[in-house]
Amino acid sequence: MFTLTISDKPVAITNADEDEARELLMSDDFKEDLKVLESDGAPLWDGFATLSVRAATDEEKAEFEDADFDDDEDEDDDEEEGPYIMFLVDVTDPFEAEDEA
């Protein structure tokens, strides 16, 4: 498992292998999401702070393993499931909040 940090603060974890984790977490699309998603009323990433991917700590791994992912797929489904990404901080999408108002 690998963790994305922003200015050395752990923000997200994935169960992908290292190459796939770097590809997912450092992709332009994911970076754009980080600029939109908020934590404590501020964007997760300002577009300038240092992003890095490192091996997850035991504590981060435990938090990931304790998470309850919504699996809507049938157990008998032969499709290979991709890696999960879980945020390690509370995250809100300001656009979803506008839709609910």
TORKOLLUM-105730 format. One record per residue: y, x, z of N, C-alpha, C, O in turn. Coordinates in Angstrom, 3 decimals. Layout:
residues N
nY nX nZ caY caX caZ cY cX cZ oY oX oZ
Y X Z Y X Z Y X Z Y X Z
...
//
This chain:
residues 101
nY nX nZ caY caX caZ cY cX cZ oY oX oZ
-1.179 0.850 0.000 0.000 0.000 0.000 1.238 0.892 0.000 1.243 2.002 0.532
2.294 0.348 -0.628 3.522 1.122 -0.771 4.727 0.268 -0.418 4.740 -0.944 -0.631
5.743 0.933 0.130 6.934 0.269 0.634 8.168 0.710 -0.149 8.356 1.892 -0.435
9.005 -0.276 -0.488 10.305 0.006 -1.085 11.311 0.126 0.046 11.385 -0.743 0.915
12.084 1.201 0.033 13.154 1.353 1.006 14.497 1.368 0.291 14.619 1.844 -0.837
15.492 0.840 0.973 16.874 0.896 0.504 17.644 1.654 1.566 17.765 1.194 2.702
18.160 2.809 1.202 18.824 3.699 2.156 17.935 3.925 3.377 18.396 3.850 4.515
16.673 4.199 3.129 15.652 4.494 4.137 15.259 3.306 5.007 14.512 3.480 5.970
15.745 2.092 4.692 15.349 0.891 5.433 14.220 0.203 4.659 14.396 -0.128 3.486
13.052 -0.020 5.303 11.957 -0.706 4.619 12.347 -2.141 4.282 12.794 -2.892 5.149
12.174 -2.515 3.019 12.605 -3.831 2.553 11.450 -4.658 2.000 11.392 -5.865 2.232
10.527 -4.024 1.269 9.424 -4.764 0.658 8.182 -3.889 0.627 8.266 -2.661 0.593
7.021 -4.548 0.641 5.739 -3.846 0.592 4.871 -4.508 -0.468 4.957 -5.716 -0.693
4.037 -3.707 -1.115 3.092 -4.242 -2.101 1.726 -3.619 -1.899 1.591 -2.500 -1.404
0.717 -4.382 -2.299 -0.645 -3.864 -2.217 -1.082 -3.228 -3.540 -2.272 -2.989 -3.747
-0.151 -2.960 -4.414 -0.440 -2.300 -5.686 -0.755 -0.825 -5.448 -0.403 -0.265 -4.410
-1.426 -0.202 -6.424 -1.623 1.238 -6.322 -0.276 1.917 -6.574 0.692 1.258 -6.952
-0.216 3.218 -6.366 1.080 3.907 -6.395 1.819 3.751 -7.722 3.008 3.434 -7.731
1.136 3.969 -8.834 1.807 3.869 -10.134 2.329 2.456 -10.378 3.465 2.277 -10.818
1.499 1.456 -10.092 1.910 0.070 -10.302 3.019 -0.327 -9.332 3.929 -1.071 -9.700
2.948 0.166 -8.098 3.990 -0.122 -7.107 5.338 0.403 -7.592 6.347 -0.299 -7.523
5.346 1.620 -8.076 6.601 2.198 -8.589 7.117 1.403 -9.785 8.315 1.146 -9.907
6.192 1.018 -10.665 6.585 0.241 -11.840 7.179 -1.107 -11.432 8.204 -1.521 -11.973
6.542 -1.792 -10.482 7.015 -3.108 -10.034 8.329 -3.017 -9.259 9.308 -3.691 -9.581
8.325 -2.174 -8.238 9.451 -2.132 -7.302 10.695 -1.445 -7.867 11.803 -1.668 -7.379
10.519 -0.622 -8.880 11.660 0.080 -9.462 12.042 -0.486 -10.829 12.874 0.089 -11.530
11.435 -1.613 -11.207 11.744 -2.216 -12.504 13.166 -2.780 -12.508 13.710 -3.135 -11.462
13.743 -2.853 -13.679 15.098 -3.397 -13.813 15.155 -4.849 -13.324 16.124 -5.251 -12.680
14.119 -5.631 -13.631 14.097 -7.040 -13.194 14.095 -7.150 -11.675 14.831 -7.958 -11.110
13.269 -6.339 -11.011 13.204 -6.404 -9.549 14.518 -5.917 -8.940 14.982 -6.471 -7.944
15.111 -4.895 -9.527 16.403 -4.405 -9.034 17.471 -5.497 -9.149 18.302 -5.651 -8.254
17.448 -6.246 -10.241 18.406 -7.353 -10.393 18.174 -8.410 -9.305 19.126 -8.954 -8.745
16.893 -8.696 -9.010 16.580 -9.641 -7.927 17.137 -9.138 -6.599 17.650 -9.927 -5.804
17.042 -7.837 -6.353 17.533 -7.269 -5.097 19.048 -7.440 -4.949 19.565 -7.519 -3.835
19.747 -7.496 -6.077 21.197 -7.696 -6.037 21.565 -9.148 -5.746 22.655 -9.428 -5.247
20.646 -10.080 -6.061 20.904 -11.514 -5.872 20.409 -11.997 -4.516 21.115 -12.719 -3.811
19.190 -11.596 -4.153 18.618 -12.044 -2.886 19.424 -11.485 -1.723 19.932 -10.366 -1.780
19.531 -12.287 -0.664 20.361 -11.901 0.474 19.553 -11.807 1.763 18.531 -12.472 1.931
20.040 -10.965 2.661 19.522 -10.856 4.011 20.739 -10.786 4.926 21.625 -9.953 4.736
20.772 -11.655 5.904 21.928 -11.739 6.817 23.237 -11.946 6.055 24.274 -11.399 6.431
23.184 -12.743 4.976 24.383 -13.118 4.239 24.917 -12.080 3.267 25.971 -12.280 2.663
24.197 -10.967 3.108 24.635 -9.922 2.180 23.502 -9.594 1.218 22.331 -9.706 1.580
23.840 -9.187 -0.016 22.784 -8.815 -0.965 21.894 -7.710 -0.395 22.366 -6.839 0.336
20.612 -7.753 -0.732 19.695 -6.716 -0.266 20.108 -5.340 -0.771 19.976 -4.341 -0.065
20.610 -5.302 -2.005 20.976 -4.029 -2.615 22.298 -4.166 -3.324 22.545 -5.160 -4.006
23.151 -3.171 -3.166 24.479 -3.202 -3.786 24.508 -2.563 -5.169 25.554 -2.520 -5.816
23.362 -2.068 -5.620 23.298 -1.418 -6.919 23.566 0.073 -6.857 23.442 0.772 -7.862
23.937 0.568 -5.670 24.275 1.976 -5.530 23.443 2.705 -4.483 23.169 3.896 -4.632
23.040 2.008 -3.430 22.267 2.635 -2.360 20.960 3.185 -2.925 20.457 2.702 -3.939
20.427 4.183 -2.268 19.219 4.853 -2.724 17.989 3.966 -2.553 17.716 3.459 -1.465
17.260 3.792 -3.644 15.981 3.078 -3.621 14.875 4.117 -3.700 14.968 5.068 -4.476
13.827 3.939 -2.902 12.674 4.829 -3.016 11.406 4.075 -2.657 11.439 3.058 -1.963
10.299 4.590 -3.141 8.986 4.020 -2.861 8.187 5.085 -2.127 8.129 6.240 -2.549
7.574 4.681 -1.024 6.770 5.607 -0.228 5.512 4.899 0.247 5.405 3.676 0.150
4.568 5.666 0.756 3.359 5.080 1.329 3.759 4.218 2.519 4.626 4.599 3.305
3.128 3.059 2.651 3.432 2.142 3.752 2.908 2.710 5.066 1.885 3.393 5.102
3.626 2.414 6.138 3.177 2.820 7.473 2.073 1.870 7.940 1.878 0.805 7.353
1.363 2.250 8.979 0.316 1.387 9.530 0.904 0.060 9.997 0.287 -0.990 9.823
2.095 0.106 10.590 2.762 -1.118 11.059 3.095 -2.044 9.898 2.883 -3.254 9.988
3.614 -1.486 8.807 3.935 -2.285 7.618 2.671 -2.882 7.011 2.660 -4.041 6.595
1.604 -2.082 6.962 0.332 -2.580 6.439 -0.183 -3.744 7.275 -0.667 -4.736 6.732
-0.078 -3.624 8.592 -0.545 -4.685 9.487 0.252 -5.964 9.262 -0.317 -7.055 9.258
1.560 -5.841 9.076 2.405 -7.008 8.822 2.005 -7.683 7.504 1.957 -8.910 7.415
1.725 -6.879 6.500 1.298 -7.400 5.202 -0.038 -8.133 5.340 -0.208 -9.234 4.817
-0.977 -7.516 6.045 -2.307 -8.096 6.189 -2.290 -9.374 7.028 -3.165 -10.227 6.872
-1.300 -9.514 7.917 -1.176 -10.723 8.742 -0.471 -11.860 8.011 -0.469 -12.995 8.488
0.125 -11.569 6.859 0.894 -12.580 6.118 -0.043 -13.656 5.576 -1.205 -13.403 5.258
0.509 -14.864 5.485 -0.244 -15.997 4.944 0.296 -16.298 3.558 1.271 -17.034 3.407
-0.345 -15.721 2.540 0.080 -15.956 1.168 -0.463 -17.294 0.712 -1.601 -17.643 1.023
0.343 -18.046 -0.023 -0.088 -19.334 -0.561 -0.992 -19.077 -1.760 -0.522 -18.676 -2.824
-2.275 -19.308 -1.587 -3.225 -19.151 -2.682 -3.573 -20.523 -3.221 -4.398 -21.236 -2.650
-2.939 -20.888 -4.323 -3.215 -22.168 -4.959 -4.356 -22.058 -5.955 -4.758 -23.053 -6.559
-4.877 -20.856 -6.126 -5.935 -20.629 -7.101 -7.284 -21.005 -6.501 -7.488 -20.908 -5.291
-8.205 -21.438 -7.369 -9.565 -21.727 -6.936 -10.268 -20.418 -6.596 -10.034 -19.386 -7.225
-11.122 -20.482 -5.600 -11.896 -19.302 -5.225 -12.815 -18.861 -6.359 -13.111 -17.673 -6.485
-13.272 -19.801 -7.188 -14.200 -19.489 -8.268 -13.495 -18.993 -9.523 -14.152 -18.654 -10.507
-12.178 -18.947 -9.498 -11.415 -18.525 -10.668 -11.694 -17.052 -10.959 -11.556 -16.201 -10.080
-12.086 -16.760 -12.193 -12.442 -15.393 -12.562 -11.239 -14.542 -12.947 -11.384 -13.347 -13.204
-10.054 -15.145 -12.990 -8.868 -14.361 -13.333 -8.603 -13.334 -12.248 -8.709 -13.619 -11.056
-8.258 -12.140 -12.688 -7.956 -11.084 -11.742 -6.552 -11.325 -11.187 -5.596 -11.494 -11.943
-6.441 -11.338 -9.861 -5.115 -11.562 -9.297 -4.365 -10.238 -9.223 -4.944 -9.185 -8.957
-3.078 -10.322 -9.463 -2.247 -9.136 -9.449 -1.832 -8.777 -8.037 -2.215 -9.449 -7.079
-1.063 -7.738 -7.910 -0.614 -7.322 -6.583 0.424 -8.288 -6.022 1.140 -8.958 -6.767
0.490 -8.343 -4.719 1.500 -9.131 -4.019 2.651 -8.224 -3.628 2.467 -7.031 -3.388
3.850 -8.809 -3.568 5.015 -8.137 -3.004 5.499 -9.012 -1.864 5.696 -10.214 -2.039
5.689 -8.420 -0.704 6.164 -9.154 0.463 7.414 -8.464 1.005 7.446 -7.242 1.154
8.432 -9.255 1.297 9.636 -8.684 1.891 9.417 -8.455 3.377 8.784 -9.264 4.055
9.940 -7.359 3.870 9.829 -7.000 5.277 11.067 -7.399 6.060 11.155 -7.154 7.263
12.014 -8.008 5.384 13.233 -8.521 6.011 13.349 -9.995 5.642 12.756 -10.437 4.657
14.109 -10.756 6.425 14.346 -12.158 6.082 15.197 -12.208 4.822 16.234 -11.550 4.731
14.748 -12.995 3.853 15.411 -13.044 2.547 15.704 -14.486 2.181 14.879 -15.377 2.380
16.902 -14.699 1.639 17.257 -16.008 1.105 17.767 -15.834 -0.317 18.307 -14.790 -0.684
17.582 -16.878 -1.100 18.095 -16.899 -2.462 19.291 -17.837 -2.459 19.109 -19.046 -2.312
20.512 -17.323 -2.619 21.700 -18.185 -2.553 21.698 -19.286 -3.601 22.305 -20.337 -3.395
21.027 -19.061 -4.716 20.982 -20.098 -5.756 20.086 -21.241 -5.349 20.367 -22.387 -5.701
19.019 -20.975 -4.620 18.161 -22.050 -4.106 18.905 -22.863 -3.061 18.756 -24.084 -3.008
19.700 -22.207 -2.231 20.471 -22.909 -1.203 21.475 -23.862 -1.847 21.713 -24.955 -1.333
22.066 -23.450 -2.976 23.012 -24.331 -3.695 22.294 -25.541 -4.242 22.840 -26.644 -4.213
21.065 -25.363 -4.747 20.297 -26.466 -5.302 19.917 -27.501 -4.250 19.794 -28.687 -4.557
19.729 -27.050 -2.996 19.325 -27.945 -1.923 20.499 -28.732 -1.361 20.294 -29.773 -0.737
21.707 -28.266 -1.566 22.897 -28.909 -0.986 23.243 -30.199 -1.684 24.215 -30.859 -1.315
//
